[in-house]
Amino acid sequence: MLKVAALVHIMLMTVLMGILVIVIVTVPELYDQGMRLIPLAALVGFFGAIPISAYVSRKILAQTRST
């Protein structure tokens, strides 16, 4: 499960970080604080993807083992 979770985490982390950075860059109120918020968005994307990737990898393994 760890290998599948690691692969899912890499993809999901990148997507979450990208979404958060795009929000920071496009919202004018957040753009001024970008130097502080973008590293924070990277941390949130990294740690936020861990539980989601564990859930997704369990679902993937459950689907592949039942067949």
C-alpha positions in Angstrom: 0.0 0.0 0.0 2.9 2.3 0.7 4.1 2.4 -2.9 0.6 3.1 -4.3 0.1 5.8 -1.6 3.4 7.4 -2.4 2.6 7.6 -6.1 -0.9 9.0 -5.4 0.6 11.5 -2.9 3.0 12.8 -5.5 0.3 13.5 -8.0 -2.3 14.8 -5.5 0.3 17.0 -3.7 1.2 18.7 -7.0 -2.4 19.4 -7.9 -3.3 20.8 -4.4 -0.2 23.0 -4.4 -1.0 24.3 -7.9 -4.6 25.1 -7.0 -3.5 27.0 -3.9 -0.8 28.9 -5.8 -3.2 29.8 -8.6 -5.7 31.1 -6.0 -3.0 33.2 -4.3 -1.8 34.7 -7.6 -5.3 35.5 -9.0 -6.9 37.0 -5.9 -5.7 40.6 -5.6 -6.0 40.7 -1.8 -3.7 37.6 -1.6 -1.3 38.6 -4.3 0.3 41.3 -2.2 1.2 38.6 0.5 2.4 36.1 -2.1 5.9 35.8 -0.7 4.5 34.6 2.6 1.5 32.6 1.3 3.1 30.6 -1.5 5.4 28.6 0.8 2.5 28.1 3.2 0.4 26.8 0.3 3.2 24.3 -0.5 3.1 23.1 3.1 -0.7 22.8 3.1 -0.6 20.9 -0.2 2.1 18.5 1.0 0.4 17.7 4.3 -3.1 17.9 3.1 -2.5 15.3 0.4 -1.3 12.7 3.0 -4.8 11.6 4.3 -6.4 11.9 0.9 -3.8 9.8 -0.8 -4.1 7.1 2.0 -7.8 7.0 1.4 -7.4 6.8 -2.4 -4.8 4.1 -2.3 -7.0 2.0 0.0 -9.8 2.3 -2.5 -7.5 1.4 -5.4 -6.1 -1.6 -3.7 -9.6 -2.8 -2.7 -10.7 -2.6 -6.3 -7.7 -4.4 -7.7 -7.7 -7.2 -5.1 -11.4 -8.1 -5.5 -11.0 -9.0 -9.1 
